[in-house]
Amino acid sequence: MTQTARIPGRRLLHSPGPTPLPEEVLDALRRQPMDLGDPRVSATIDTCERGLRRLLCTEAADVFFYAANGHGAWEVVVENLVPPGGAVLIPGTGHFSESWAVQTEALGRRVVRTPWVEGLPIDLAAVQQALRDDRDHAIVAVFAVHTDTSSSATTDLPALRAAIDATGHPALFVVDAVASLGAMPVPMDALRANVVLSASQKALMTPPGVAIVAVDAQAAAVAARNPGPRFYWDWRPRQSELSYRKFCGTAPQNLMMALEAALGLIFLEGEDAVFARHRLLARTVQAAVEGWRTAGALDFFVRDPAARSVSVTTITVPPGTDVDAMRAVARDRFQVAFAGALGPLAGRGFRIGHLGDQNAASILGALGGVQAALRVMGVPHGDGMARAVECLAAGDA
Ligand SMILES: *Cc1c(COP(=O)(O)O)cnc(C)c1O
């Protein structure tokens, strides 16, 4: 690409990750790296560990950070918890549950899947059936995606936990909270989740590059009995006071300083306020979709309003709509970047991210850019903007 002219103002980033970075996070990134023994390195890691425990409402879970992305966090739980040839249950949520399943199988483990029904969250009855069918308890863990960032459906985790309990199956409960942590409550202890994993670049407002894995004592005990070979991902050597061992080498210092700053912002605003802001902005986007869909062309991908995510909204388009061209129009002419649909949904819809460092103005900007792009592309739509403004004017309810 040739050098392009400076873009005046700011391009609004509404992919469901990576998300925009607050100034305080950018400031952390421009600091000088430090000598490995500098106590500030350990202090930053320590603050991040305590911050994650606070955000996850957990007293005792161990928090591990990896220089990796969400796929790295997926590999962490497979390699630590599941012996070679062992089995896990991955309930279908869409593209992300399937990608995790494919990765788990590539690592030589067996995956039991429950079917994914488009537009719906996890099918609890199918999970129960799969666990009841597993009479000899070969399934080591249930790997559940909380918010599937492709479908934009969120599964009710307390209901899933209760469904698993009702079967009496001892499988560990492992939650992928990559798209939800920082946007809505993920109370690890109350959910009796044995492992919660996440990544830095979504609601946590930090650049891509840090995978986060919180592990309770029961999961740590299962891992300790797993004879499978592992090294970089292994939890045991990372249970150390030394930052060099915690990271199996040099810590990604600036990313950890950025995460420290981002967690500080979340606690300054207050977790409840952060979650309420996400609910209001999600409702605003949903109000816009309600307006757009009146023309009969666009619709929600997630049919059940209760299952619609606070982080991202997937919107279906009529067959023949060129989603990539529409994204290019929005990006190049209106400075709004949003995402296409993934996997089996590719070409059938688009996604608006509304997680992380977002506010009413950024959401109105995004919705305006999308509506203008719909207009340029000739996609029939009602007035979503008016509904979004009404929703924001009504405020939090
Ligand atoms: C983004 C995402 C991932 C993958 O994260 P990467 O950092 O892109 O590897 C996994 N699970 C969910 C739910 C996600 O939203």
Ligand as a Chemical Component Dictionary entry (heavy atoms), coordinates in Angstrom:
data_LIG
# 
_chem_comp.id                   LIG 
_chem_comp.type                 NON-POLYMER 
_chem_comp.pdbx_formal_charge   0 
_chem_comp.three_letter_code    LIG 
# 
loop_
_chem_comp_atom.comp_id 
_chem_comp_atom.atom_id 
_chem_comp_atom.alt_atom_id 
_chem_comp_atom.type_symbol 
_chem_comp_atom.charge 
_chem_comp_atom.model_Cartn_x 
_chem_comp_atom.model_Cartn_y 
_chem_comp_atom.model_Cartn_z 
_chem_comp_atom.pdbx_ordinal 
LIG C1 C1 C 0 -11.864 -13.351 19.850 1  
LIG C2 C2 C 0 -12.298 -14.629 20.482 2  
LIG C3 C3 C 0 -11.453 -15.751 20.554 3  
LIG C4 C4 C 0 -10.116 -15.825 19.884 4  
LIG O1 O1 O 0 -9.256  -14.856 20.285 5  
LIG P1 P1 P 0 -7.948  -14.519 19.412 6  
LIG O2 O2 O 0 -7.238  -13.567 20.285 7  
LIG O3 O3 O 0 -8.411  -13.932 18.117 8  
LIG O4 O4 O 0 -7.210  -15.787 19.199 9  
LIG C5 C5 C 0 -11.899 -16.849 21.249 10 
LIG N1 N1 N 0 -13.114 -16.876 21.810 11 
LIG C6 C6 C 0 -13.961 -15.836 21.722 12 
LIG C7 C7 C 0 -15.302 -15.929 22.372 13 
LIG C8 C8 C 0 -13.578 -14.684 21.059 14 
LIG O5 O5 O 0 -14.422 -13.651 20.981 15 
# 
loop_
_chem_comp_bond.comp_id 
_chem_comp_bond.atom_id_1 
_chem_comp_bond.atom_id_2 
_chem_comp_bond.value_order 
_chem_comp_bond.pdbx_ordinal 
LIG C1 C2 SING 1  
LIG C2 C3 SING 2  
LIG C2 C8 DOUB 3  
LIG C3 C4 SING 4  
LIG C3 C5 DOUB 5  
LIG C4 O1 SING 6  
LIG O1 P1 SING 7  
LIG P1 O2 DOUB 8  
LIG P1 O3 SING 9  
LIG P1 O4 SING 10 
LIG C5 N1 SING 11 
LIG N1 C6 DOUB 12 
LIG C6 C7 SING 13 
LIG C6 C8 SING 14 
LIG C8 O5 SING 15 
# 
